[in-house]
């Protein structure tokens, strides 16, 4: 499961850099989902995936509301860890 999550994160980040935003969103959301299920929401690897998703949402998809939500949750959780 962790290998799958790492691959999804890598693919999603690569797709984002290539401008293939739909594929990036699909893979980054899956990476977040898998890591939250397996590692929990406060794990640093989960937070890494959430941060990547937030960057895509804000910088690529211009979905500022959801991107801010993920960014804020990630930042607040990092402050507690």
Number of C-alpha atoms within 10 A of each C-alpha: 11 13 9 13 24 18 15 23 26 18 19 28 24 15 19 23 13 10 12 14 19 13 15 27 25 16 22 29 19 19 31 25 17 20 25 19 12 13 13 15 18 17 15 16 19 22 23 16 28 27 21 24 30 28 21 23 22 17 13 19 15 12 14 16 12 14 22 15 12 21 21 14 18 21 14 12 15 13 8 7 8
